[in-house]
Amino acid sequence: MEFREIPGLLLDTAPDAIVVSRSDGTITLANRRAHDMFGYPAGELVGRAVDDLVPEDARSRHPARRSAYLAGDHPPLRRLPLRGLRRDGSVFPVEISLSAVTPAGDETYVTSVLRDDTAQREAARTRALLASVVQSSHDAIVTTDLDGVVLSWNPGAEMLYGHPAADMIGRTVDVIIPDERRSDEEQIRMLVRLGGRVDRYRSTRLTAKNEQISVSTLISPLLDERGNMIGTTTITRDISDRERAEARVQAILDAAPDAMLGVAESGEVVLVNAEAERLFDHPRYDLLHMPLPLLLPDGLPPVSAVLRTGSDSTPLDTERAGDTPAEYGDQRWATRRALRRGGAELPVDLACSSLHTDSGVVIVVVVRDITERLAAEQERRRLREEAERQRLEARMQQAQRLESLGQLAGGIAHDFNNLLAVILNYASFIVEDATGTPSAADAEQIARAARRGSDLTHQLLAFARREVIRPRPLNLNVVVTEVHQMLERSLGEHIALTVRTTAGLPSVMADPGQLEQVLVNLAVNARDAMPTGGRLTIDTAPVQVDAEYAARLDLRIGSYVRLRVSDTGTGMPREVIDKAFEPFFTTKPSGQGTGLGLATVYGIITQAGGTVRIYSESGIGTTFTILLPATDMEAREASPEETAEELSGHGAVVLVVEDEAALREVTSRILRRGGYTVLVAGSGEEALRLAAENTVDVLLTDVIMPGMLGRDLASAVHRSSPGTKVLFMSGYAQPVLTTHGTLSADVHLLEKPFTSAELMRALHDELQARP
């Protein structure tokens, strides 16, 4: 008889998996539970090898064990722990029972009954975990039957009551209940047995030493596996721990540096700390239950909606105008008044937070005395005002020093530039007339020294803002590019020069010669700061100055062009940065610097309406950042230079008016050699006489002369000869000819000391200019 003929219906209703296989391991029958357990569709297990249901690591041993089992008497095997392999590859634990049968004259079949014991193991693990929780709990956990006989007694109960578990299991729980509490406890247990709910309540218990302790107890029904009540479970905690904790909390509160109040919804104080006693000058027993307005008459910051209990407003609902609404959990501070005993007021800051307790919401108010802070803030304000006053005084003194320096420079410049003009041009005559001789070489040295003296004078005037400037709209990129070509030749191969310009820069109103001087001075300083080599970077960019940045840099809001010069040199310490723009301040050895380079830069940039700032770190490098106000005017391209022949006077009459005889003579000589007809006067009166007697094409007059200033002379000549052109010359013309250092558009000026080429160029331009 074949096993496959057993009615499938009976097998499919079995709760366990049943698999029948031949002695070679081929499955001949499997019920529905087997297919479900191993994850195969119905009928697919039949014909497969039983080894397919075994994990890979056990398959090699499985045929040998099967053969060994079938070779003997093969008695039934019960509940062997094994592992199974599902179709999806997952491995799970099973219990297997085996039996083998050999029908008469037929081969042997093995019947396997398998049970997945995962659920049983999880249940056992859960029970073990719960038992561990009970055993490790610090609370006393005791179970009793319906008659009050102890069923279990955890270590927490041993610690709390002092009775070992071995002594208590099987005894009535009344051993730990005082006589006066037994009837109450019996009523509570009765209520639980009837299905009632009992919240945690306060009671007393007896210890093994017959001492009564206060406890908090929670009681619940104990149910069996079918849900039937078989007793009760009580969880008990010694509330003296809470009392000790409360004492510790109070100690912490008393150690807090700020006063703290706990305020009930009724508006009464229910909690205070030691600092509150000191702050309000009330003892603790007076503060408790005191109405809050007696301490804080302005009330609290806006109260969270959690405090609104149904009435229109509670005593704590003290929103005040001008406060920013805030939840108490935010711990935001608000300034209020506090009243001390006797009515004395003091300023305080308040911060509030809500605390939910069994008796309702309590507002914890932190009160901080800010008397000292306000005094410190007032002192800081006074110091800031004093510092601002000192800063303004320092700026005024600096302006006064600058004015004094300007007056000194102007006084020197007038006479000194006259002398330099004479020296420079007579030296030039020698160079031209004695070319190739030792005298020419000596004269060239004289001319070079004169030019250096002229540069020094211009630097002094530039720093003091006394130099006459000729601003015009220009593209800063053009100036940077032209200076770049010159610097590449002069800085040296050990300096890597990088220039980055931003296309589309707006124009700036400035004197191009002065901006070139700024770039050269900064580049020379950078070179000197990198004796062993380094990198110099010049870049330009447009910037927009907002209100905050403008206030910090004392600039107007608007569009600016930034010029930045950075080096990787030795850098400057803070004390050097603070003095960097002062005239004659230098860190270079004697004879290697005048101390006017950065002072000149500062004077030129500030006179153009801009600002210059230094950022430097020792050993890293220095960056100068210059901001120049942008203009809407378009930059003009420079006109091509004329040749010497084109600059010739061609007989034009020039009236030279100069009170310095030597300069008058050298100027006349230059003009005659340049093809001009020259009339010479040493004063304004003599010049007016010559102008009345002769036709004069150009009046070339000094600005500052005794008796009559150059401008007055020009006005008088124009009245009689309106067609006469006027060219002023001066070594210090600013007080007479300009406003704020800017040359008027109708005034043409030749600055001393001038060379013959500069004089010829100026006269040519004057003659070519339209009337």
ZAMARGU-4260 file (C-alpha; in steps of 0.2 Angstrom, whole numbers, plus 5000, padded with zeros to 4 digits):
<rodrens>
0) 5000/5000/5000 | 5007/5017/4995 | 5007/5032/5007 | 5002/5043/4994 | 4985/5035/4994
5) 4981/5042/5012 | 4967/5054/5010 | 4975/5071/5008 | 4961/5080/5017 | 4965/5072/5034
10) 4984/5077/5032 | 4980/5095/5026 | 4970/5098/5042 | 4985/5094/5053 | 4992/5108/5063
15) 5010/5103/5060 | 5020/5101/5044 | 5021/5082/5038 | 5033/5077/5025 | 5035/5059/5019
20) 5050/5054/5009 | 5058/5038/5002 | 5075/5031/5009 | 5084/5041/4995 | 5077/5057/5001
25) 5064/5060/4988 | 5048/5068/4995 | 5032/5058/4990 | 5020/5068/5001 | 5019/5085/5010
30) 5003/5093/5018 | 4997/5110/5016 | 5006/5116/5032 | 5023/5109/5026 | 5021/5120/5010
35) 5016/5135/5020 | 5030/5133/5032 | 5044/5131/5019 | 5036/5144/5007 | 5032/5133/4992
40) 5016/5133/4982 | 5004/5118/4985 | 5010/5102/4977 | 5028/5108/4973 | 5037/5099/4987
45) 5032/5082/4980 | 5046/5075/4970 | 5059/5087/4977 | 5074/5080/4988 | 5071/5082/5006
50) 5089/5090/5007 | 5082/5105/4998 | 5073/5109/5015 | 5090/5109/5024 | 5102/5124/5025
55) 5117/5123/5014 | 5130/5121/5028 | 5121/5105/5034 | 5117/5097/5017 | 5133/5087/5016
60) 5130/5078/5032 | 5111/5075/5030 | 5112/5060/5018 | 5124/5051/5029 | 5113/5054/5044
65) 5098/5048/5035 | 5107/5032/5029 | 5113/5029/5047 | 5096/5031/5054 | 5088/5019/5041
70) 5102/5006/5042 | 5097/5001/5060 | 5081/4998/5069 | 5076/5017/5066 | 5066/5019/5082
75) 5055/5035/5082 | 5064/5051/5087 | 5054/5065/5096 | 5056/5084/5095 | 5074/5086/5089
80) 5080/5104/5087 | 5085/5107/5069 | 5085/5121/5056 | 5074/5123/5041 | 5077/5132/5024
85) 5063/5141/5016 | 5061/5144/4998 | 5066/5162/4999 | 5083/5157/5007 | 5078/5161/5025
90) 5083/5149/5039 | 5072/5146/5054 | 5072/5134/5069 | 5061/5119/5069 | 5057/5104/5080
95) 5056/5088/5071 | 5049/5071/5075 | 5054/5056/5064 | 5047/5039/5062 | 5052/5026/5048
100) 5040/5012/5041 | 5044/4998/5029 | 5028/4990/5022 | 5029/4971/5018 | 5042/4968/5004
105) 5042/4987/5000 | 5055/5000/5003 | 5057/5011/5019 | 5048/5028/5020 | 5052/5041/5033
110) 5038/5052/5040 | 5044/5069/5047 | 5033/5080/5058 | 5040/5097/5059 | 5034/5111/5071
115) 5041/5129/5070 | 5045/5134/5087 | 5049/5153/5084 | 5033/5158/5093 | 5037/5147/5108
120) 5055/5154/5109 | 5049/5172/5108 | 5036/5169/5121 | 5049/5161/5132 | 5061/5176/5129
125) 5047/5188/5133 | 5043/5179/5149 | 5062/5179/5153 | 5063/5197/5149 | 5048/5202/5160
130) 5055/5191/5174 | 5072/5200/5172 | 5063/5217/5173 | 5054/5212/5189 | 5069/5205/5197
135) 5080/5221/5193 | 5066/5233/5197 | 5070/5245/5212 | 5052/5245/5216 | 5044/5231/5227
140) 5034/5220/5216 | 5023/5207/5225 | 5010/5195/5218 | 4997/5187/5229 | 4982/5175/5226
145) 4964/5180/5229 | 4966/5176/5247 | 4981/5187/5249 | 4994/5173/5250 | 5011/5179/5242
150) 5015/5171/5225 | 5031/5181/5221 | 5043/5193/5230 | 5056/5202/5220 | 5073/5208/5226
155) 5065/5226/5227 | 5053/5219/5240 | 5067/5211/5250 | 5076/5228/5250 | 5061/5238/5255
160) 5053/5227/5268 | 5068/5217/5274 | 5060/5200/5272 | 5069/5187/5261 | 5058/5180/5247
165) 5060/5162/5254 | 5052/5168/5270 | 5037/5177/5262 | 5031/5166/5247 | 5017/5156/5254
170) 5013/5168/5268 | 4999/5181/5269 | 5004/5198/5263 | 4996/5205/5280 | 5013/5202/5287
175) 5019/5219/5280 | 5002/5229/5283 | 5000/5238/5299 | 4984/5233/5309 | 4976/5250/5306
180) 4978/5248/5287 | 4972/5230/5284 | 4953/5234/5282 | 4957/5248/5270 | 4969/5237/5260
185) 4956/5223/5260 | 4943/5235/5252 | 4956/5240/5239 | 4960/5222/5234 | 4941/5219/5234
190) 4938/5234/5222 | 4952/5227/5210 | 4944/5209/5210 | 4928/5217/5205 | 4936/5225/5190
195) 4938/5243/5197 | 4953/5254/5194 | 4964/5260/5208 | 4977/5274/5205 | 4993/5275/5214
200) 4989/5279/5232 | 4999/5283/5248 | 4999/5271/5262 | 5011/5263/5275 | 5020/5247/5277
205) 5029/5237/5290 | 5047/5231/5288 | 5055/5216/5296 | 5061/5227/5310 | 5043/5232/5313
210) 5046/5250/5307 | 5032/5259/5298 | 5037/5267/5281 | 5027/5278/5270 | 5025/5271/5253
215) 5016/5275/5236 | 5007/5259/5230 | 4999/5254/5213 | 4988/5238/5213 | 4982/5229/5197
220) 4974/5212/5193 | 4985/5196/5190 | 4978/5186/5176 | 4981/5169/5169 | 4984/5163/5151
225) 4965/5162/5149 | 4962/5180/5155 | 4955/5174/5172 | 4959/5184/5187 | 4970/5174/5199
230) 4976/5187/5211 | 4984/5204/5212 | 5000/5213/5208 | 5006/5227/5219 | 5021/5239/5215
235) 5027/5249/5230 | 5039/5263/5231 | 5046/5271/5247 | 5041/5289/5245 | 5055/5295/5257
240) 5065/5295/5241 | 5054/5308/5234 | 5056/5318/5250 | 5074/5317/5249 | 5074/5322/5230
245) 5063/5336/5234 | 5076/5342/5247 | 5090/5340/5235 | 5080/5350/5222 | 5077/5364/5235
250) 5096/5364/5239 | 5099/5366/5221 | 5087/5380/5220 | 5094/5388/5235 | 5111/5387/5227
255) 5105/5396/5211 | 5112/5414/5208 | 5095/5421/5203 | 5080/5423/5213 | 5066/5410/5209
260) 5048/5410/5212 | 5035/5396/5209 | 5018/5404/5206 | 5002/5395/5206 | 4987/5399/5194
265) 4979/5408/5209 | 4993/5421/5208 | 5001/5415/5225 | 5019/5411/5227 | 5021/5392/5231
270) 5040/5390/5230 | 5054/5401/5234 | 5073/5400/5235 | 5086/5408/5246 | 5091/5421/5233
275) 5072/5426/5232 | 5073/5429/5251 | 5088/5440/5249 | 5082/5449/5234 | 5064/5454/5241
280) 5071/5455/5259 | 5057/5444/5265 | 5059/5427/5275 | 5053/5412/5266 | 5037/5409/5277
285) 5032/5427/5272 | 5035/5424/5254 | 5025/5408/5253 | 5007/5411/5248 | 5010/5430/5246
290) 5001/5437/5231 | 5013/5440/5216 | 5008/5459/5213 | 5016/5463/5231 | 5033/5457/5224
295) 5031/5461/5205 | 5019/5475/5203 | 5021/5476/5184 | 5016/5458/5182 | 5024/5444/5172
300) 5027/5444/5153 | 5012/5437/5142 | 5006/5421/5149 | 5005/5405/5138 | 4987/5400/5133
305) 4990/5384/5144 | 4986/5395/5159 | 4969/5401/5153 | 4957/5389/5163 | 4940/5395/5156
310) 4937/5411/5164 | 4941/5427/5155 | 4958/5429/5163 | 4967/5421/5178 | 4977/5431/5191
315) 4992/5427/5180 | 4985/5434/5164 | 4995/5450/5165 | 4999/5454/5147 | 5006/5472/5146
320) 5008/5484/5131 | 5025/5484/5123 | 5030/5466/5127 | 5033/5453/5114 | 5021/5439/5117
325) 5030/5423/5121 | 5027/5405/5127 | 5034/5403/5144 | 5044/5388/5137 | 5054/5400/5127
330) 5063/5408/5142 | 5063/5425/5135 | 5068/5440/5147 | 5058/5455/5151 | 5063/5470/5161
335) 5051/5474/5176 | 5051/5482/5193 | 5053/5472/5210 | 5047/5478/5227 | 5057/5474/5242
340) 5051/5475/5260 | 5048/5493/5264 | 5043/5498/5246 | 5060/5500/5239 | 5061/5497/5220
345) 5074/5489/5210 | 5075/5484/5191 | 5075/5466/5187 | 5074/5454/5172 | 5061/5441/5172
350) 5061/5424/5163 | 5046/5412/5165 | 5043/5394/5161 | 5027/5383/5164 | 5028/5367/5175
355) 5014/5354/5175 | 5012/5346/5192 | 4999/5335/5200 | 4991/5350/5208 | 4990/5361/5192
360) 5002/5372/5182 | 5015/5381/5191 | 5024/5396/5183 | 5043/5396/5188 | 5049/5414/5188
365) 5067/5418/5187 | 5071/5435/5194 | 5088/5443/5190 | 5093/5459/5199 | 5100/5470/5185
370) 5105/5485/5195 | 5123/5482/5193 | 5121/5478/5175 | 5112/5494/5171 | 5125/5504/5180
375) 5139/5495/5170 | 5129/5499/5154 | 5128/5517/5159 | 5147/5517/5162 | 5150/5508/5145
380) 5139/5522/5137 | 5149/5535/5146 | 5165/5527/5140 | 5159/5525/5122 | 5154/5544/5122
385) 5171/5548/5130 | 5180/5537/5117 | 5169/5546/5103 | 5174/5563/5110 | 5192/5558/5110
390) 5191/5551/5093 | 5183/5567/5086 | 5196/5577/5096 | 5210/5566/5088 | 5202/5569/5071
395) 5201/5588/5074 | 5219/5588/5080 | 5224/5578/5065 | 5215/5590/5054 | 5224/5604/5062
400) 5241/5596/5060 | 5237/5593/5042 | 5232/5611/5040 | 5248/5617/5049 | 5258/5605/5038
405) 5249/5611/5022 | 5253/5629/5027 | 5271/5625/5030 | 5272/5615/5014 | 5264/5629/5004
410) 5276/5642/5011 | 5291/5631/5006 | 5284/5626/4989 | 5282/5643/4983 | 5300/5648/4985
415) 5308/5631/4984 | 5299/5627/4967 | 5305/5643/4960 | 5323/5638/4964 | 5321/5621/4958
420) 5314/5627/4941 | 5330/5638/4939 | 5341/5624/4944 | 5332/5611/4933 | 5332/5622/4917
425) 5349/5629/4918 | 5355/5611/4921 | 5345/5606/4905 | 5354/5620/4895 | 5371/5613/4900
430) 5365/5595/4895 | 5359/5601/4878 | 5374/5613/4874 | 5388/5602/4881 | 5381/5584/4875
435) 5394/5571/4878 | 5406/5581/4889 | 5409/5578/4908 | 5400/5594/4911 | 5384/5587/4903
440) 5385/5572/4915 | 5387/5583/4930 | 5372/5594/4924 | 5362/5578/4922 | 5365/5574/4941
445) 5360/5592/4945 | 5344/5590/4936 | 5340/5573/4943 | 5343/5580/4961 | 5331/5595/4956
450) 5318/5582/4950 | 5319/5573/4967 | 5317/5589/4976 | 5302/5593/4966 | 5294/5575/4969
455) 5297/5578/4988 | 5288/5595/4987 | 5273/5587/4977 | 5272/5573/4990 | 5271/5585/5004
460) 5257/5595/4995 | 5248/5579/4990 | 5247/5573/5008 | 5242/5590/5015 | 5229/5591/5001
465) 5237/5607/4994 | 5242/5601/4977 | 5232/5607/4963 | 5223/5592/4954 | 5216/5591/4937
470) 5202/5578/4939 | 5193/5571/4924 | 5183/5555/4920 | 5194/5541/4918 | 5194/5522/4917
475) 5204/5515/4931 | 5208/5499/4921 | 5217/5510/4909 | 5228/5518/4923 | 5231/5501/4930
480) 5236/5494/4913 | 5248/5508/4909 | 5256/5507/4926 | 5257/5488/4924 | 5269/5490/4909
485) 5280/5502/4919 | 5281/5491/4935 | 5285/5475/4925 | 5301/5484/4920 | 5305/5492/4937
490) 5300/5479/4951 | 5313/5466/4947 | 5312/5448/4941 | 5310/5442/4959 | 5293/5449/4960
495) 5278/5441/4951 | 5266/5454/4946 | 5248/5449/4942 | 5235/5462/4936 | 5216/5457/4936
500) 5204/5470/4929 | 5185/5469/4929 | 5177/5474/4912 | 5164/5487/4912 | 5170/5497/4926
505) 5161/5514/4929 | 5172/5529/4927 | 5180/5538/4942 | 5183/5557/4943 | 5202/5559/4947
510) 5218/5565/4942 | 5227/5551/4932 | 5244/5557/4936 | 5240/5556/4955 | 5232/5538/4953
515) 5248/5533/4944 | 5258/5540/4959 | 5246/5530/4971 | 5250/5514/4962 | 5268/5517/4960
520) 5270/5521/4979 | 5260/5505/4984 | 5270/5494/4972 | 5287/5501/4978 | 5282/5498/4996
525) 5276/5480/4992 | 5293/5477/4983 | 5303/5483/4998 | 5292/5471/5009 | 5297/5456/4998
530) 5316/5457/4998 | 5318/5439/4994 | 5304/5439/4981 | 5285/5436/4981 | 5269/5440/4973
535) 5261/5457/4970 | 5243/5457/4964 | 5233/5472/4958 | 5214/5470/4954 | 5199/5481/4951
540) 5181/5478/4953 | 5164/5488/4955 | 5156/5488/4973 | 5140/5494/4980 | 5142/5503/4997
545) 5126/5501/5008 | 5121/5511/5024 | 5130/5500/5036 | 5147/5499/5027 | 5146/5518/5023
550) 5144/5522/5041 | 5159/5511/5046 | 5170/5519/5033 | 5163/5537/5034 | 5158/5536/5015
555) 5142/5540/5006 | 5130/5527/5000 | 5132/5522/4982 | 5143/5515/4968 | 5161/5514/4970
560) 5176/5507/4961 | 5188/5496/4971 | 5207/5496/4968 | 5216/5482/4978 | 5235/5480/4980
565) 5240/5464/4989 | 5258/5457/4992 | 5265/5442/5001 | 5278/5451/5010 | 5283/5453/5028
570) 5267/5462/5033 | 5264/5475/5047 | 5260/5473/5065 | 5245/5483/5072 | 5256/5497/5079
575) 5264/5500/5062 | 5247/5500/5053 | 5240/5513/5065 | 5254/5525/5060 | 5256/5520/5042
580) 5248/5536/5035 | 5257/5548/5046 | 5269/5559/5036 | 5288/5555/5039 | 5284/5539/5048
585) 5294/5525/5041 | 5301/5508/5046 | 5315/5508/5033 | 5333/5512/5038 | 5339/5530/5037
590) 5341/5536/5020 | 5330/5523/5012 | 5313/5531/5014 | 5305/5548/5016 | 5290/5542/5025
595) 5279/5551/5013 | 5274/5537/5002 | 5258/5531/5011 | 5255/5548/5017 | 5254/5554/4999
600) 5242/5539/4995 | 5231/5544/5009 | 5230/5562/5004 | 5227/5559/4985 | 5213/5546/4989
605) 5204/5556/5002 | 5205/5572/4991 | 5196/5562/4977 | 5182/5558/4989 | 5188/5540/4992
610) 5195/5529/5006 | 5209/5518/5009 | 5211/5504/5021 | 5225/5492/5027 | 5223/5474/5031
615) 5240/5465/5036 | 5247/5450/5045 | 5265/5449/5050 | 5273/5435/5040 | 5258/5434/5028
620) 5257/5450/5018 | 5247/5466/5016 | 5232/5472/5006 | 5228/5490/5003 | 5209/5492/4998
625) 5205/5509/4989 | 5187/5514/4986 | 5184/5528/4973 | 5166/5535/4970 | 5160/5531/4953
630) 5153/5544/4940 | 5141/5543/4926 | 5153/5553/4915 | 5162/5544/4901 | 5181/5543/4901
635) 5190/5552/4887 | 5204/5545/4877 | 5221/5554/4878 | 5226/5564/4862 | 5242/5559/4853
640) 5258/5569/4857 | 5264/5582/4845 | 5282/5583/4839 | 5294/5596/4844 | 5292/5606/4828
645) 5273/5607/4831 | 5276/5614/4848 | 5286/5629/4841 | 5281/5646/4845 | 5282/5653/4827
650) 5284/5671/4833 | 5269/5672/4845 | 5271/5685/4858 | 5272/5680/4876 | 5272/5692/4890
655) 5282/5683/4905 | 5278/5690/4922 | 5289/5683/4936 | 5295/5692/4951 | 5310/5680/4953
660) 5324/5687/4942 | 5333/5670/4939 | 5317/5661/4935 | 5311/5676/4924 | 5328/5674/4914
665) 5327/5655/4912 | 5309/5656/4906 | 5313/5669/4893 | 5328/5659/4887 | 5317/5644/4885
670) 5304/5653/4875 | 5316/5662/4864 | 5324/5646/4859 | 5307/5639/4856 | 5303/5652/4843
675) 5292/5664/4853 | 5294/5683/4854 | 5296/5687/4873 | 5291/5702/4883 | 5298/5702/4901
680) 5290/5710/4917 | 5295/5709/4935 | 5279/5715/4942 | 5260/5717/4938 | 5262/5736/4935
685) 5276/5734/4923 | 5266/5720/4914 | 5251/5731/4912 | 5262/5744/4904 | 5269/5732/4892
690) 5252/5724/4888 | 5246/5742/4883 | 5260/5745/4872 | 5261/5728/4863 | 5250/5715/4855
695) 5251/5700/4867 | 5246/5683/4862 | 5249/5674/4879 | 5251/5681/4896 | 5262/5669/4906
700) 5261/5675/4924 | 5266/5669/4941 | 5252/5668/4953 | 5259/5674/4969 | 5268/5691/4967
705) 5271/5706/4978 | 5259/5721/4974 | 5247/5712/4962 | 5242/5694/4961 | 5242/5685/4945
710) 5223/5683/4944 | 5221/5702/4946 | 5234/5705/4933 | 5225/5693/4921 | 5208/5701/4924
715) 5216/5719/4920 | 5224/5712/4904 | 5207/5704/4898 | 5198/5721/4901 | 5209/5730/4889
720) 5214/5715/4877 | 5200/5701/4878 | 5209/5691/4865 | 5224/5688/4875 | 5226/5670/4882
725) 5232/5668/4900 | 5243/5654/4907 | 5247/5654/4925 | 5263/5647/4933 | 5265/5643/4951
730) 5274/5632/4964 | 5259/5634/4976 | 5244/5640/4967 | 5230/5632/4977 | 5224/5646/4989
735) 5222/5658/4974 | 5216/5647/4959 | 5206/5632/4966 | 5192/5627/4976 | 5195/5612/4987
740) 5211/5608/4977 | 5202/5606/4961 | 5208/5617/4947 | 5194/5628/4939 | 5189/5623/4921
745) 5193/5641/4915 | 5210/5641/4923 | 5226/5635/4914 | 5241/5632/4926 | 5259/5626/4923
750) 5266/5620/4940 | 5284/5624/4945 | 5296/5617/4943 | 5294/5614/4925 | 5305/5608/4911
755) 5307/5617/4894 | 5296/5603/4886 | 5282/5606/4899 | 5283/5624/4896 | 5282/5622/4877
760) 5268/5610/4878 | 5258/5621/4890 | 5260/5637/4879 | 5255/5627/4863 | 5240/5620/4871
765) 5235/5637/4877 | 5237/5645/4859 | 5227/5630/4852 | 5213/5632/4865 | 5197/5640/4859
770) 5193/5657/4866
</rodrens>
